[in-house]
């Protein structure tokens, strides 16, 4: 079958869907991957696994009706030309406009993955509420034409059910995007307390709280290190380069920039922290779990699924700096917990988040599971 997979930005096709795309090809299907960005490296990588890449102009942040209508028209024209039999979308705009465009050209097998609700569903300003109303109604329209909708956590599934956005018989719960347990192998533990947060530099990732906790702990435990890794973003909720530089000058954090391979940084640290306000399922947490790291994260949608409190880490309330400090300090004061909790993280990753297990559910639901001998 001819399958089109549509995502929000080019790199995600490798980082989050690479194994899924490769498995589709291995099963004998013609696969086309689309996202925003003329990315030569992504196109080259996908070509090697038998996937054709196309750049589709999708504005990831904000609502601009003219640009969004242009995106819808571009997708409609592209689908009409390529004539796919199956379309799989993920992230907000691809789900909405990818689903509608596919339906307009007569595709009957449309599937979507809800990877999280995004900052629009967190704020309470008039602008947030207005955009949220628009996005909610567009979701309702788009998901109506989907054959099945994948959710990465119970909270998002419940929200979409309670908001009457998708019929219960279309809902499929999966354990995030999964993690490659061979690629992210278990790493040894260092003696010095080194905390690491990996994320796009957005406030709703809990970075402000992480820095505030680091500032307190640095005074109590001067040898502790607090690292931050991740790219800057165009999202309205972004953290500026100036702010990052201020924190570095203050000596509170070490900003490590961005990277295409997080493994050396996870291996060099021994405690992973993500005080996010809400996620689908945080991929960075799964990677840290696979590498045997204790996790400190929030009791928030998407995050709470990854941690059994006091077994493989700690769950803290959202935006609670004092609770975050307490959890982080426990691992400084009781270093024996680091290896014990890290070992449990790896066990949970093996049992629940193996990328091959997650992809099996997706492929079976889409009717693409059968192996070609």
ZADO-382583 format. One record per atom (N, C-alpha, C, O, CB): x, y, z. Coordinates in steps of 0.2 Angstrom, whole numbers, plus 5000, padded with zeros to 4 digits. Glycine has a CB too. Example, Ala and Ser with C-alpha at 12.3 -4.5 7.8 and 13.67 -1.06 7.14 Angstrom:
506649725039/506249785039/506649845039/507149835042/505749785045/506449895035/506849955036/506450005039/506750065040/507049975029/
//
This chain:
500449945000/500050005000/500450065000/501050065002/499550005006/500250124998/500550184998/500350225004/499750235005/500450224991/500850235008/500750275015/501050335015/501650345013/500950225020/500750385017/501050455019/501050465026/500550465029/500650515015/501650485029/501650505036/501850575036/502350595033/502250465040/501450615040/501450685040/501650715047/501250695052/500850725037/502150745048/502350775055/502450845054/502450875049/502950735057/502650875060/502650945061/503350975058/503351035056/502550965068/503850945060/504550965057/504950905056/504850845058/504851005063/505450915051/505850865048/506150815052/506150755052/506350895043/506550845057/506950795062/506550745066/506750695067/507350845067/505950765067/505450715071/505350655067/505250605070/504850755072/505450655060/505250595056/505850545058/505650485057/505250615049/506450565060/506950515062/506950505069/506950445071/507650545060/506950555073/506950555080/506350515083/506450475088/507050615083/505750525081/505150495084/504850445079/504450395082/504650555085/504950445073/504550395069/505050355064/504850315060/504050435064/505650355065/506150325061/506050245061/506050215055/506850335063/505950215067/505850145067/505250125064/505150075060/505850125074/504650165065/504050155062/504050155054/503750115051/503550205065/504350205052/504450215044/504850155041/504650125036/504750275043/505350135045/505750085042/505450015042/505449975038/506450075046/504950005047/504549945048/504049945042/503949885040/504249935055/503749995041/503250005035/503649985029/503349945025/502950075035/504150005027/504549985021/504749915021/504649885016/505150035021/504949895027/505149815027/504549775026/504649715023/505449805034/503949795028/503349765027/503049765020/502549745018/502849785032/503449805015/503349805008/502849865006/502649855000/502949745007/502849915010/502449965008/502850025005/503450035007/502049995014/502550065001/502850124998/502650185003/502150195004/502550144991/503250215006/503150265011/503450325009/503950335007/503550235017/503050375010/503150445009/503150485015/502650485019/502750485003/503650525017/503650555024/503650635022/504050655018/504250535028/503250675026/503250745024/503250785031/503050755036/502550765021/503550845031/503550885036/503850955034/504050965028/504050855042/503850995039/504151065037/504851065037/505151045042/503851115042/505251085032/505951095032/506251065026/506151005025/506251075038/506651105022/507051075017/507751045020/508251085020/507251125011/507650985023/508250965027/508550905023/508350855022/507950935034/509150915021/509550875017/509750805021/509750755018/510250905014/509950815027/510150765031/509550715032/509650655032/510450785038/508950745034/508350705035/508150665028/508050605028/507750745037/508150705023/508050675016/508450615015/508250565012/508050725011/509150625016/509650575015/509550515019/509550455017/510350605016/509450525025/509350465030/508750425028/508750365028/509250495037/508150465026/507550425025/507650385018/507350335017/506950475024/508050415013/508150385007/508450315008/508350265005/508550425002/508950315013/509350255014/508850195017/509050145016/509850265020/508350215020/507850165023/507250155018/506850115020/507650185030/507350185012/506850175007/506150215008/505650205005/506550105008/506250275011/505750325012/505850385008/506450415008/505650345019/505350415004/505450475000/505150535005/504650525008/505050474994/505550585005/505450645009/505250705005/505450715000/506050665013/504650735007/504450805004/504350855009/504150845015/503750785000/504550915008/504450975012/503751005011/503651025006/505051025011/503451005016/502751035016/502751095021/502951085027/502150985019/502551155019/502651215023/502051215028/501451225026/502551275018/502251205034/501751205040/502051255045/502651235048/501651135043/501751305047/501951345052/501751315059/501151305061/501551415052/502251295063/502151255069/501751295074/501351265078/502751225072/501951355075/501751395081/501151445078/501251475073/502251435084/500651465083/500251515081/499651495076/499751445073/500551575079/499151535076/498651525071/498651585066/498551645068/497951525074/498751575060/498751625054/498251595049/498551545045/499451645051/497651615048/497151585044/497451575037/497251525033/496551615045/497751635034/497951635027/498451575026/498451545022/498251705026/498951575031/499551525030/499251455031/499451405028/500051545035/498751445036/498451385037/498051355031/498051295029/498051385043/497651405028/497351385022/497751365016/497651325012/496851445020/498351405016/498851385011/499151315012/499251275007/499451435011/499251295019/499451235020/498951175018/499151125016/499651225028/498351195020/497751145018/497751135010/497751075008/497151165021/497851185007/497851184999/498451144997/498351104992/497751254996/499051155000/499651124998/499551044999/499751004995/500251155001/499251035005/499250955006/498650925002/498750874999/498950955014/498150965000/497650934996/497950924989/497850864986/497050984995/498350974986/498650964980/499150904980/499150864975/498951024978/499550904985/500050844986/499750774986/499950734983/500450854992/499150774990/498850704991/498450684984/498450624982/498350704996/498250734981/497850724974/498350694969/498250654965/497550784972/498950724970/499550704965/499850634967/499950594962/500050754965/499950624973/500250564975/499750504976/499950444976/500650574981/499150514978/498550464978/498750414983/498750354982/498450434972/498850434990/498950384995/498350344997/497850364996/499250415001/498550284999/497950245002/497850245009/497350235012/498150165000/498450265013/498450275020/498750345022/499350355019/498750215024/498550385026/498850445029/498850435037/498350425040/498450505027/499550445039/499650455046/499850515048/500450535046/500050395049/499550555053/499750625055/499950625062/499650585066/499150675053/500350665064/500550685071/500750755072/501050785068/501050635074/500650775078/500650845080/500050885078/499750865073/501350885078/499850945081/499250975080/499050995073/498550965070/499251035084/499451035070/499251055063/499251005058/498750995054/499751115061/499750955058/499750895053/499050855054/498750835050/500350855054/498850845061/498250805062/497650845059/497250805056/498250795070/497650905060/497050945058/497050945050/496550925047/496951015061/497550975048/497550995040/497750935036/497450925031/498051055039/498150885039/498250825035/497650785035/497550755030/498850785039/497250775040/496650735040/496150765035/495850725031/496350735047/496050835035/495550865031/495750855024/495350845020/495450935033/496350865022/496550865015/496550795013/496350785007/497350885015/496750745017/496650675015/495950655013/495750625008/496950625020/495450675018/494750665017/494450695010/494050675007/494350695023/494750755009/494550795003/494650764996/494350764991/494850865003/495250724997/495450684990/495150614990/495350574986/496150684990/494850594996/494450534996/494850474999/494750414998/494350514989/495350495003/495750445007/495250415013/495050455016/496450465010/495250355013/494750325018/495150295024/494850295029/494350265015/495750285024/496150265029/496550315032/497150325030/496550205027/496350355037/496650415040/496750395047/496250375050/496250475039/497350405049/497550395056/497950455059/498250485055/497950325057/497850465066/498250525069/498450505075/498150455079/497750585070/499050535077/499350525084/499350585088/499650635085/500050495083/499050585093/498950645098/499550645102/499650605107/498350655102/500050685101/500750685104/500750735110/501250745114/501250705100/500150765112/500150815117/499650865115/499450875110/500850835119/499450905120/498950965119/499351025117/499051065114/498550975125/499951035120/500251105118/500051155122/499651155126/500151115111/500451215121/500451275126/499751305125/499551335130/500951325124/499351295120/498751325119/498251305124/497751345126/498451315112/498351245126/497851215131/498051225138/497751205143/497751145130/498551265139/498851275146/498651345148/498551355154/499551265146/498751395144/498651465146/497851485147/497451445145/498951515141/497751535151/497051565152/496951635150/496451665152/496951555159/497351665146/497251725143/496751725138/496551675136/497951755140/496451785136/495951785131/496151755125/495851725121/495651855130/496851775123/497151745117/497151665117/496951635112/497851775116/497351645123/497351565123/496651535123/496651485119/497651545130/496151565126/495551535126/495251545119/494851495116/495051575131/495351595115/495151605108/495451555104/495051515100/495251675106/496051545104/496451495100/496251425102/496151385097/497151505100/496151415108/495951345111/495251325108/495151275106/495951345118/494751375108/494151365105/494151345097/493851295095/493651425106/494551385094/494651365087/494951295086/494751265082/495151425083/495551285089/495851225089/495451165090/495451115087/496551215093/495051175096/494551115098/494051105093/493951045091/494251135104/493751155090/493251145084/493551105078/493251065075/492951205083/494251135077/494551105071/494751025072/494750985068/495151145069/494951015078/495050945080/494450905079/494450845076/495350945088/493850925082/493250885081/493050875074/492850815072/492650925084/493150925070/493050915063/493550865059/493350815056/493050985059/494150875061/494650825058/494650755060/494750715056/495350855059/494550745067/494550675069/493950635068/493950575068/494650685077/493450675066/492850635063/492950595057/492650545056/492250695062/493450615053/493650575047/494150525048/494350495043/493750625041/494450525054/494950475056/494650405057/494150395060/495350495062/495050355055/494850285056/495050265063/494650225066/495150235051/495550295066/495750275073/496250335075/496550365071/496150205073/496250345081/496650405084/497050375090/496750345094/496250465086/497750385089/498150355095/498350405100/498450465098/498850335091/498250395106/498450435112/499050405116/499050345117/497850445116/499450455118/500050435122/499950435129/500450415133/500650475120/499450455132/499250455139/498550455140/498150475136/499650505143/498350425146/497650425148/497350495149/496750505147/497550385155/497750545151/497450605152/497150645146/496650665145/497950655156/497550635140/497350665134/496750625131/496350655128/497950665129/496850565132/496250525129/495550545133/495050555130/496350445131/495650555140/495050575143/494850645141/494250655141/495250575151/495250685140/495150755138/494750755131/494250785131/495750795138/494950715127/494650715120/493950675120/493550695117/495150675115/493950625125/493250595126/492750645129/492250645127/493350535130/492950675135/492550715138/492350785134/491750805135/492850745145/492750805129/492650855125/492250835119/492150875114/493250895123/492150775118/491750745112/492150765106/491850785101/491050775112/492750755106/493150765100/493350705096/493450705090/493850795102/493250645099/493350585095/492950525098/492850525105/494150565095/492650485094/492250425097/492650375100/493250365098/491850395091/492350345106/492750305110/493050245105/493550215107/492350275115/492650215101/492850165097/493450175092/493750125089/492250135092/493650235091/494150255087/494850265091/495350275089/494050315083/494750265098/495350275102/495750215103/495550165105/495050305109/496450225103/496950175104/497450205108/497750255107/497250145097/497650175114/498150205119/498750165118/498850105117/497850195126/499350205117/499950185116/500450215121/500350265124/500250195108/501050175122/501550205127/502050255124/502650235122/501850145130/501750315122/502250365119/502450335112/502150305109/502850375123/503050365110/503350345104/503850285104/504150265099/503650405100/503950265111/504350215112/505150235112/505250285110/504250155107/505550185114/506250205114/506650145112/506450085113/506450225121/507150155108/507650095105/508050075111/508550115113/508050125099/507950015114/508349995120/509049975118/509449975123/507949935123/509149955112/509849945110/510250005109/510850005111/509849895104/509950055106/510350115105/510450155111/510950185112/509950165100/509950155115/510050185122/510150135127/509750115131/509350225124/510750115127/510950055132/511150085139/511250145140/511550025129/511050045144/511250065151/511950085152/512450055149/511050005155/511950145155/512650175156/512850175163/512350165168/512650245154/513450175165/513650185172/513550245175/513350295172/514450165172/513550245182/513450305186/514050335189/514550305191/512950275192/514050405188/514650445191/514550455198/513950455200/514650505187/515050475202/514950485209/514650555210/514250565215/515650485212/514950605206/514650675207/513950685205/513750655200/515150725203/513550725209/512850735207/512850775201/512950835202/512450765213/512650755196/512550795190/511850785187/511650725185/513050765184/511450835187/510750835185/510750865178/511150905176/510350885190/510250835174/510150855167/509450855165/509050815167/510550795162/509350915161/508650925158/508750935151/509150975149/508250985162/508350895147/508450895140/507750915137/507250885138/508650835136/507650975134/507050995131/507151055126/507651085126/506551015137/506651065122/506651135118/506551185124/506251175129/506051135113/506851245123/506951295128/506251335128/506251385126/507551345127/505751305132/505151335133/504951335140/505151285144/504551285129/504651385142/504451385149/504051335152/504051305158/504051455151/503551305147/503151255150/503451185150/503151135152/502551245145/504151185149/504551125150/504751125158/505051075160/505151115146/504551175161/504751175168/505551205169/505751195175/504751115172/505751235164/506451255165/506551315170/507051315173/506651285158/506051355171/506151405176/506151375183/506551405187/505551455175/505751325184/505751295190/506451255192/506651255197/505151245191/506651225186/507251185187/507851235189/508251215193/507451155180/507851295186/508451345187/508351365194/508851375198/508351405182/507751385196/507551405203/507851355208/508151375213/506851425204/507651285207/507851235211/508651235211/508951225217/507551165209/508951235206/509651235205/510051285209/510551275212/509851235198/509751345209/509951405212/510051395220/510451405223/509551465211/509451365223/509451345230/509951285231/510351295236/508751325232/509951235227/510351175229/511151195228/511551165231/510151125224/511251235223/511951255222/512251285228/512851275230/512051305216/511851325232/512151355238/512251305244/512751305248/511651405241/511751255244/511851195249/512351145247/512751115252/511151165250/512451135241/512851075238/513251105232/513051095227/512451015236/513751145234/514151175229/514451135223/514551155218/514751215232/514551065225/514851025220/514350995215/514550965210/515250965223/513751005216/513250975212/513251015205/513351075205/512550985215/513050985200/513051015193/512351015190/512050965191/513550985189/512151065187/511451065184/511551085177/511751145175/511051115188/511351045173/511451055165/510851055162/510251035164/511850995163/510851095156/510251105152/510451095145/510951125142/509951175153/510151055141/510251035134/509651045130/509151015132/510550965134/509651075124/509151085120/509151145116/509451195117/508451085124/508751145110/508751205106/508251255108/507851245111/508551175099/508451315105/507951375106/507351365101/507451325096/508351435104/506851395102/506251385099/505851445097/505951495100/505751335103/505451445092/505051505090/504351515093/504051555092/504951505082/504251465097/503651465101/503551525106/504051545108/503551395106/502951555106/502851605110/503051595118/503151645121/502051625110/503051535120/503251525127/504051505127/504251485132/502951455129/504451535123/505151515122/505551555128/505251605131/505451535116/506151525129/506551565134/507151595129/507351555125/506951515139/507351655131/507751685126/508551665127/508651645132/507751765127/508951685122/509651665123/509951715128/510451695132/510051685116/509651775129/509951815134/509851795141/510251795145/509551885134/509251765142/509051735149/509551675150/509751665156/508351705149/509651635145/510151575146/510851595148/511151575153/510151535140/511051655145/511651675146/511751705153/512251695156/511851735141/511151735155/511151765162/511251705167/511651715172/510551805164/510951655166/510951595171/511651565171/511951545176/510451545169/511951565165/512651535165/513151585168/513551565172/512851535157/513051655167/513451695170/513451695178/513851705182/513351765168/512851685180/512651675187/513051615190/513151605196/511951675189/513151565186/513451505188/512951455191/513151405194/513951515194/512351465189/511851415191/511751355187/511751295189/511151455191/511751365180/511751305176/512351305171/512651355170/511051305172/512351245168/512851235162/512351225156/512051175156/513351175163/512351275151/511951265145/512451225140/512951245138/511751325142/512251165138/512651125133/512451135126/512751095122/512451055135/512051175124/511851185117/511351135115/510951115119/512451185113/511351115109/510951065106/511351015103/511951025101/510451095101/511050955102/511450895099/510950855095/510350855096/511850865105/511250815091/510850765087/510950695091/510550645089/511150755080/511350685096/511450625099/511550645107/512050665109/512150585097/510950625110/510950645118/511250595122/511350605128/510250655120/511450535119/511750485124/512350505128/512350485134/511850425119/512850535125/513450555129/513250595135/513550595140/513950585125/512750645134/512550685139/512150655145/512250665151/512150745136/511750605143/511350565148/511850525152/511850515158/510850525145/512350495148/512850455151/513250485156/513550465161/513250415146/513450555154/513850595159/513550615165/513850635170/514150655155/512850625165/512450645170/512250585174/512250525171/511850685168/511950585180/511650535183/510950535186/510750495189/512150515189/510650595185/509950605187/509650645182/509950695180/509950645194/509050625179/508750665174/508050695177/507750665181/508450615169/508050765175/507450805178/507050835172/507350855168/507750855183/506450825173/505950865168/505350885172/504850845172/505750815162/505350945174/504750975178/504251005173/503951055175/504951025183/504050965168/503650995163/502851005165/502650965170/503650945157/502551045162/501851065164/501351015161/500850995164/501651135162/501550985155/501150935152/501450905146/501850945143/500450965150/501450845144/501750805139/501250765136/500750745138/502350775141/501450735130/501150675127/501450615131/501050585135/501250665119/502050595129/502450555133/503150585132/503350575126/502350475132/503550605137/504150645135/504650595133/504850545137/504350675141/504950605127/505350555124/506050555128/506350505129/505550575116/506250615130/506850625133/506850585140/507450555142/507050695135/506350575143/506250535149/506350465148/506650425151/505550555153/506050445142/506150375140/506850355139/507050295140/505650355134/507150395135/507850385134/508350385140/508750345141/508150445129/508150425145/508550425151/508350365155/508850335158/508350485155/507750345155/507550285158/507950225155/508150175159/506850265158/507950215149/508250165145/509050155147/509350105147/508250165138/509350215148/510050225150/510150215157/510750225160/510350285147/509650195161/509750185168/509750245173/510150245177/510250135169/509350295171/509350355176/508750365180/508250345177/509550415171/508850375186/508250395190/507950455187/508250505184/508450405198/507250465188/506850515184/506550565190/506150535194/506350495179/506650625189/506250675193/505750715188/506050745184/506650725198/505150705189/504650735184/504050755188/503950745194/504550695178/503550785184/502950815188/502350765187/502350715183/502750875184/501950765192/501350725192/500850765187/500250785189/501050725199/501050765181/500650795176/500550745170/500850695170/501050855173/500050765166/499850715160/500450705156/500850745155/499350745156/500550635154/501150615150/501750605154/502150555153/501250665145/501850645160/502450635164/502350585169/502750535170/502650705167/501750585172/501650535178/501650465176/501750425180/500950555181/501550445169/501550375167/502250345167/502250285168/501250375160/502750395167/503450365167/503750345173/504250315173/503850415163/503450375179/503750365185/503350325190/502750345191/504050425188/503550275193/503250245199/503550285205/504150265207/503250165200/503250325209/503550365214/503950325219/503650285222/502950415217/504550345220/505050315224/505250245222/505650215226/504650315231/505050225216/505350165214/505950185208/506450155209/504850125210/505750215203/506250235198/506350315198/506650345193/506050215191/506050345203/506150415204/505650455208/505350415212/506150455197/505550515207/505050555211/504550595206/504750615201/505450605216/503950595209/503450635205/503350695210/503250695216/502750605204/503350755207/503250825211/502650865208/502550855202/503950865211/502350905211/501850945208/502050995203/502651015204/501450985214/501651005198/501851055193/501951125196/501651145201/501351065188/502551155194/502751225197/502851235204/502851285207/502151275195/503051175207/503151175214/503951175215/504251115215/502851115218/504251225216/505051225217/505251195223/505751155223/505251305216/504851205228/505051175235/505051095234/505551065237/504651195241/504551075231/504550995231/505050975226/505350915227/503850975228/505251015221/505750995216/506450995220/506850945219/505751045210/506551045224/507151045228/507250985232/507750955233/507151105232/506650965236/506650915240/506850845237/507250805239/505950905244/506550835231/506650775227/507350765225/507750715225/506150765221/507650825222/508350825220/508850815225/509350785224/508450895216/508650845231/509150845237/509150775240/509650755242/508950895242/508650735239/508650665242/509150625238/509450585241/507950635241/509150635231/509650595228/510350625229/510850585228/509550605220/510450685231/511150705233/511350675239/511950655240/511150785233/510850675244/511050655251/511050575251/511350545256/510550685256/510650545247/510650475247/510850445240/510450415236/509950445249/511550445238/511750425232/511650355230/511650335224/512450445231/511550315235/511350245234/510750235230/510650185227/511350205241/510250285231/509650275227/509750285220/509250265216/509150335230/510250315218/510350335211/510350275207/510050265202/510950375210/510850225209/510850165205/510250115205/510050085201/511450125207/509950115211/509350075213/508750095208/508450055205/509150075220/508650165208/508150195205/508250185197/507850175193/507950265207/508850195195/509050195188/508950125185/508750115180/509750215187/509150075189/509050005187/508249995186/508049955181/509249955193/507850015191/507150015190/506850045184/506450025180/506750035196/507150105182/506950145176/507050095170/506650095166/507350205175/507650065170/507850025164/507249965163/507049945158/508549995164/507149935169/506649885169/505949905166/505649875162/506549855176/505749965168/505049995166/505150005158/504649995155/504950055170/505650035156/505750045149/505749985145/505449985140/506450085148/506049935147/506049865144/505349835143/505149815138/506549815147/504949845149/504349815149/503749855146/503349825142/504149805157/503849915146/503249965144/503450005137/502950015133/503050005149/504050025137/504150075132/504650055126/504850095122/504450135135/504749985125/505149965119/504749985113/504149975112/505149885119/505150025109/504850055102/504549995098/504050015094/505450085099/504849935098/504549885094/503849865096/503449845092/505049825094/503749865103/503049845105/502549905104/502049885102/503149845113/502749965104/502350025103/502150025095/501550035093/502650095104/502650015091/502550015084/502049955081/501749965077/503150015080/502149895085/501749845083/500949865084/500549845080/501849785088/500849895089/500149915090/499949965085/499349955082/500049955097/500350015083/500150065078/500050025071/499550035068/500750115077/500549985069/500449945063/499949905062/499549895057/501149915061/499749865068/499249825068/498549855067/498149835063/499149785074/498449915070/497849955070/497749985063/497249985060/497950015075/498350005059/498350025053/498249975047/498249985041/498950065051/498349915049/498249855044/498949845041/498949825035/497749865040/499449865043/500149865040/500649815043/501249825042/500449935040/500449775047/500849735052/501149675048/501749655049/500549705058/500849645043/501049585040/501749585037/501849635033/500549565035/502149545039/502849535036/502849515029/502449465027/503249495040/503249535024/503349515018/503949465017/504449485019/503449575012/503849405016/504349355016/504749355009/505249315009/504049285017/
//
